[in-house]
């Protein structure tokens, strides 16, 4: 199998020739160590080269506007993106900075709000660059925002919490704005060469979901299901990225056309064995290697042990992709990253070979 075939097989909850490898490459020292340069901004060419150096089978490629398109700088480290959200750069925020101010605070703000244009030139430039360069059949994957994430970036979490009770129609109008933009983003990303689309929408923190289950089901789920169904209609899988403790929402999410769930965050109580037992025939499971404890603070041997344990649990029958339970960030040593994926490549291949020889 080539890299794309391997990833696609796992997404279909089938067994490839080895466990596929993937991650969000959000660690600048890694680029310097592997490809000899540090990107100023996350970009397709550097991401492809870095992914291949780690023997990955897929790579995430941004649609222009995912984290700000043509920003206006208000000071050296503070800028406003095309959505009107204000961000501040810090030493640890690359490549996605944290918002510090929001454009929609009132009904009047919403009435006068004009979202950006997803059809502007250059939106798919990084995808096209990755598609047209030597990429050894990497599974090229686009990225869009889910409705709650867009609302978070336009309103802030506090305003969302009030709106659920005081003005839910204001909140759902923001969800509609999000889906209109990101449907077109998904379409253009697939047209440019993406074989799948990540829908990023965090639903929980380390202990619980952000919303009561009834509020999630009533307000968020219909818009998530709509954007996921649209991605599916394009003929490609929709892959959910949702950090935190999302257990309460899983049965609802299973009713949508989501093809995979990532990252199954260990420090948020997302147990890989439970996920495999309950949802292993429904979804491809991606992630669960601890990016908060083992990867930043463990030894390479600790990392390798955790990788083998995850493969033993989630790989039987297929439908598992090895990845961290968030991303590869600056707090993780390059040595531990390399240990993770070299173990994954070796053990993830021998695991399926040994099962095949045993007739399983």
C-alpha positions as CSV (number, residue, x, y, z in Angstrom):
1,X,0.0,0.0,0.0
2,X,1.1,3.6,-0.6
3,X,0.6,6.2,2.1
4,X,-2.7,7.4,1.0
5,X,-4.1,3.9,0.5
6,X,-3.0,3.0,4.0
7,X,-4.7,6.0,5.6
8,X,-7.9,5.6,3.6
9,X,-8.0,1.9,4.6
10,X,-7.9,2.8,8.2
11,X,-10.5,5.5,7.8
12,X,-12.8,2.8,6.4
13,X,-12.2,0.8,9.6
14,X,-10.4,-1.8,7.7
15,X,-6.9,-3.3,8.2
16,X,-4.0,-1.8,6.2
17,X,-0.5,-3.3,5.8
18,X,0.7,-1.3,8.9
19,X,-0.8,1.1,11.4
20,X,-0.8,4.6,9.7
21,X,1.1,7.4,11.2
22,X,-0.1,11.0,11.5
23,X,0.1,14.2,13.6
24,X,-0.4,17.9,13.6
25,X,3.1,19.2,13.1
26,X,3.0,22.3,15.4
27,X,6.6,22.1,16.7
28,X,9.2,24.4,15.1
29,X,12.3,22.7,16.4
30,X,11.1,19.6,14.7
31,X,11.2,21.2,11.3
32,X,14.7,22.5,12.0
33,X,15.9,19.1,13.1
34,X,14.3,17.2,10.2
35,X,14.4,19.5,7.2
36,X,17.0,22.1,8.2
37,X,14.7,25.1,8.3
38,X,12.2,26.7,10.6
39,X,9.0,27.9,9.0
40,X,7.7,31.4,9.8
41,X,4.1,30.3,9.1
42,X,2.7,26.8,8.8
43,X,2.8,25.9,5.1
44,X,2.2,23.0,2.8
45,X,5.7,22.5,1.5
46,X,7.5,22.4,4.8
47,X,4.7,20.3,6.3
48,X,5.0,17.7,3.6
49,X,8.8,17.4,3.9
50,X,8.5,17.1,7.7
51,X,5.7,14.5,7.5
52,X,7.8,12.4,5.1
53,X,10.8,12.7,7.3
54,X,8.7,11.2,10.1
55,X,7.4,8.4,7.8
56,X,3.9,9.8,8.2
57,X,1.0,8.7,5.9
58,X,-1.0,11.9,6.0
59,X,-0.5,15.6,6.4
60,X,-2.8,18.5,7.5
61,X,-2.9,21.4,5.0
62,X,-4.5,24.7,5.9
63,X,-7.2,26.5,3.9
64,X,-6.3,30.2,3.8
65,X,-8.4,31.7,6.5
66,X,-8.3,28.8,8.9
67,X,-6.3,30.9,11.4
68,X,-6.4,34.3,9.8
69,X,-6.0,35.6,6.3
70,X,-4.2,38.9,5.6
71,X,-4.1,40.0,9.2
72,X,-3.9,43.6,10.2
73,X,-1.2,44.2,12.8
74,X,-2.2,46.5,15.7
75,X,1.3,46.2,17.3
76,X,4.3,43.9,17.0
77,X,2.6,40.9,18.5
78,X,-1.1,41.8,18.3
79,X,-3.1,41.5,15.1
80,X,-6.7,41.3,13.8
81,X,-7.6,38.6,11.3
82,X,-10.1,38.8,8.5
83,X,-12.9,37.6,10.8
84,X,-12.4,40.6,13.1
85,X,-10.9,38.5,15.9
86,X,-7.9,40.0,17.7
87,X,-5.0,37.7,18.6
88,X,-1.7,38.0,20.5
89,X,1.4,36.1,19.5
90,X,3.4,34.5,22.2
91,X,6.6,32.3,22.3
92,X,4.5,29.2,22.6
93,X,1.4,29.9,20.5
94,X,2.7,29.0,17.0
95,X,1.1,28.2,14.7
96,X,-2.4,29.1,16.1
97,X,-2.5,32.1,18.4
98,X,-5.0,32.7,21.2
99,X,-7.8,35.3,20.8
100,X,-7.9,38.3,23.1
101,X,-10.9,40.2,21.7
102,X,-14.0,39.3,19.7
103,X,-16.0,41.2,17.0
104,X,-19.5,40.0,18.0
105,X,-20.5,41.1,21.5
106,X,-24.1,42.3,20.9
107,X,-27.1,41.8,18.6
108,X,-26.1,45.0,16.9
109,X,-22.6,43.6,16.2
110,X,-24.2,40.6,14.6
111,X,-26.5,42.6,12.4
112,X,-23.6,44.6,11.0
113,X,-21.2,41.7,10.8
114,X,-19.9,40.7,7.4
115,X,-18.0,37.4,7.2
116,X,-14.9,37.0,5.0
117,X,-15.1,35.7,1.4
118,X,-14.0,32.0,1.1
119,X,-13.6,32.5,-2.7
120,X,-10.7,34.9,-2.5
121,X,-7.6,34.0,-4.5
122,X,-4.9,32.0,-2.7
123,X,-7.1,30.2,-0.3
124,X,-5.9,26.8,-1.5
125,X,-2.3,27.8,-2.4
126,X,-0.7,25.6,0.3
127,X,-2.8,22.6,-0.7
128,X,-1.9,23.0,-4.3
129,X,1.8,23.4,-3.4
130,X,1.7,20.2,-1.4
131,X,-0.2,18.4,-4.2
132,X,2.3,19.4,-6.9
133,X,5.5,18.7,-5.1
134,X,7.0,15.2,-4.7
135,X,4.9,13.9,-1.8
136,X,5.2,10.1,-2.0
137,X,1.4,9.7,-2.1
138,X,0.8,11.3,1.2
139,X,-2.8,11.5,2.2
140,X,-3.4,15.3,1.8
141,X,-6.0,16.5,4.3
142,X,-7.7,19.8,4.6
143,X,-8.9,21.6,7.6
144,X,-12.1,23.5,8.5
145,X,-13.7,24.8,11.7
146,X,-16.8,23.4,13.3
147,X,-19.6,25.7,14.3
148,X,-18.7,26.0,18.0
149,X,-15.1,26.9,17.3
150,X,-16.2,29.7,15.0
151,X,-18.6,31.0,17.6
152,X,-15.8,30.8,20.2
153,X,-13.5,32.9,18.0
154,X,-16.2,35.5,17.1
155,X,-18.0,35.8,20.5
156,X,-15.8,34.2,23.2
157,X,-16.9,31.4,25.5
158,X,-18.5,33.7,28.1
159,X,-20.8,35.2,25.5
160,X,-21.7,31.8,24.2
161,X,-22.7,30.7,27.6
162,X,-25.0,33.6,28.1
163,X,-26.5,33.3,24.6
164,X,-27.6,29.7,25.2
165,X,-30.0,31.0,27.7
166,X,-30.6,34.6,26.7
167,X,-30.5,34.5,22.9
168,X,-29.9,31.1,21.3
169,X,-31.0,32.4,17.9
170,X,-28.0,34.8,18.0
171,X,-25.7,31.8,18.6
172,X,-27.3,29.6,15.9
173,X,-26.9,32.5,13.4
174,X,-23.2,32.5,14.1
175,X,-23.2,28.7,13.5
176,X,-24.9,29.4,10.1
177,X,-22.2,31.9,9.2
178,X,-19.5,29.3,10.1
179,X,-21.1,26.6,8.0
180,X,-21.6,28.8,5.0
181,X,-17.9,29.7,4.9
182,X,-16.5,26.3,5.7
183,X,-18.7,24.4,3.3
184,X,-17.1,26.4,0.5
185,X,-13.7,25.9,2.1
186,X,-14.2,22.2,2.2
187,X,-15.4,22.1,-1.4
188,X,-12.4,24.1,-2.6
189,X,-10.0,22.0,-0.5
190,X,-11.2,18.8,-2.1
191,X,-11.1,20.3,-5.5
192,X,-7.5,21.3,-4.9
193,X,-6.5,17.7,-4.0
194,X,-7.5,16.9,-0.4
195,X,-8.6,13.3,0.2
196,X,-10.3,14.1,3.5
197,X,-11.3,17.1,5.7
198,X,-10.6,17.6,9.4
199,X,-13.4,19.4,11.2
200,X,-11.9,21.0,14.3
201,X,-14.4,21.7,17.0
202,X,-13.4,21.3,20.7
203,X,-16.2,20.2,22.9
204,X,-14.6,19.7,26.3
205,X,-11.9,20.5,28.9
206,X,-10.0,17.9,31.0
207,X,-13.0,17.0,33.2
208,X,-16.2,17.6,31.3
209,X,-18.0,18.8,28.2
210,X,-18.3,22.5,27.6
211,X,-22.1,22.3,27.3
212,X,-24.9,20.4,29.0
213,X,-25.8,17.4,26.8
214,X,-29.2,18.8,26.1
215,X,-27.7,22.1,24.9
216,X,-25.1,20.4,22.8
217,X,-27.7,18.2,21.1
218,X,-30.2,21.0,20.5
219,X,-27.9,23.8,19.3
220,X,-24.4,22.5,18.2
221,X,-25.1,19.0,16.9
222,X,-27.5,19.9,14.0
223,X,-24.9,22.3,12.6
224,X,-22.0,19.9,13.1
225,X,-24.1,17.2,11.4
226,X,-24.8,19.5,8.5
227,X,-21.2,20.4,7.8
228,X,-20.1,16.8,8.2
229,X,-22.8,15.6,5.8
230,X,-21.7,18.2,3.3
231,X,-18.1,17.0,3.5
232,X,-19.3,13.4,3.0
233,X,-21.3,14.5,0.0
234,X,-18.0,15.7,-1.6
235,X,-16.9,12.0,-1.6
236,X,-14.3,12.3,1.1
237,X,-14.3,11.5,4.9
238,X,-14.9,14.0,7.6
239,X,-12.5,13.6,10.5
240,X,-13.4,15.1,13.8
241,X,-10.8,16.8,16.0
242,X,-12.3,17.5,19.4
243,X,-10.1,17.8,22.5
244,X,-11.2,17.3,26.0
245,X,-13.7,15.0,27.8
246,X,-16.4,14.4,25.2
247,X,-17.8,11.1,26.4
248,X,-21.3,12.5,27.0
249,X,-21.5,13.5,23.3
250,X,-20.2,10.3,21.6
251,X,-23.5,8.6,21.0
252,X,-24.8,11.7,19.4
253,X,-21.7,12.1,17.3
254,X,-22.0,8.4,16.2
255,X,-25.3,9.3,14.5
256,X,-23.5,11.7,12.1
257,X,-21.4,10.9,9.1
258,X,-18.1,11.5,11.0
259,X,-15.5,8.9,9.8
260,X,-13.0,9.3,12.6
261,X,-12.5,10.7,16.1
262,X,-9.3,12.4,17.3
263,X,-7.4,12.9,19.6
264,X,-8.9,10.9,22.6
265,X,-7.1,13.0,25.1
266,X,-5.7,10.8,28.0
267,X,-5.6,13.6,30.5
268,X,-9.3,14.2,29.8
269,X,-10.2,10.7,30.7
270,X,-10.7,9.5,27.1
271,X,-9.9,5.8,27.5
272,X,-8.7,4.1,24.3
273,X,-9.8,0.6,25.3
274,X,-13.3,1.8,26.0
275,X,-13.4,3.7,22.7
276,X,-12.3,0.6,20.8
277,X,-14.9,-1.6,22.5
278,X,-17.8,0.8,22.1
279,X,-17.0,2.6,18.8
280,X,-14.2,0.7,17.1
281,X,-16.5,-0.7,14.4
282,X,-18.1,2.7,13.9
283,X,-15.1,5.1,13.7
284,X,-11.5,5.1,12.9
285,X,-9.7,6.1,16.1
286,X,-6.8,8.5,15.8
287,X,-4.4,9.5,18.6
288,X,-4.2,8.8,22.4
289,X,-0.4,9.0,22.8
290,X,-0.1,11.3,25.8
291,X,1.1,14.8,24.7
292,X,0.8,16.2,28.2
293,X,2.8,13.7,30.2
294,X,4.6,10.9,28.4
295,X,5.7,12.7,25.3
296,X,7.0,15.9,27.0
297,X,8.3,14.3,30.2
298,X,8.9,10.6,29.6
299,X,11.9,8.8,28.2
300,X,12.1,7.5,24.6
301,X,11.5,4.0,26.2
302,X,8.4,5.3,28.0
303,X,7.1,6.7,24.7
304,X,7.8,3.4,22.9
305,X,6.0,1.4,25.5
306,X,2.9,3.6,25.3
307,X,2.9,3.4,21.5
308,X,3.0,-0.4,21.6
309,X,0.2,-0.5,24.2
310,X,-2.0,1.8,22.1
311,X,-1.4,-0.4,19.0
312,X,-2.2,-3.6,20.9
313,X,-5.5,-2.1,22.1
314,X,-6.7,-0.2,19.0
315,X,-5.2,-1.8,16.0
316,X,-6.9,-5.2,15.9
317,X,-9.2,-5.4,12.9
318,X,-7.9,-2.1,11.6
319,X,-9.3,1.4,12.2
320,X,-6.5,2.9,14.2
321,X,-4.1,5.7,13.2
322,X,-1.1,6.4,15.6
323,X,-1.0,10.0,16.7
324,X,-0.6,12.1,19.8
325,X,-3.6,13.1,21.8
326,X,-3.4,16.7,20.7
327,X,-0.4,17.7,18.5
328,X,3.4,17.8,18.3
329,X,4.1,21.0,20.3
330,X,7.3,22.8,21.5
331,X,7.3,21.1,24.9
332,X,8.1,17.7,23.3
333,X,11.6,16.7,22.5
334,X,12.5,15.8,19.0
335,X,14.0,12.6,20.4
336,X,10.7,11.5,21.8
337,X,8.8,12.4,18.6
338,X,11.2,10.2,16.6
339,X,10.8,7.4,19.2
340,X,7.1,7.6,18.9
341,X,7.0,7.2,15.1
342,X,9.9,4.8,14.6
343,X,8.2,2.5,17.1
344,X,4.9,3.0,15.4
345,X,6.3,2.2,12.0
346,X,8.1,-0.9,13.2
347,X,5.7,-2.3,15.7
348,X,2.6,-1.2,13.7
349,X,3.8,-3.2,10.7
350,X,4.9,-6.3,12.6
351,X,1.6,-6.3,14.5
352,X,-0.4,-6.9,11.4
353,X,2.1,-9.3,9.9
354,X,2.1,-11.4,13.0
355,X,-1.7,-11.4,13.2
356,X,-1.9,-12.4,9.5
357,X,0.5,-15.3,10.1
358,X,-1.6,-16.4,13.1
359,X,-4.7,-16.3,10.9
360,X,-6.4,-13.5,12.8
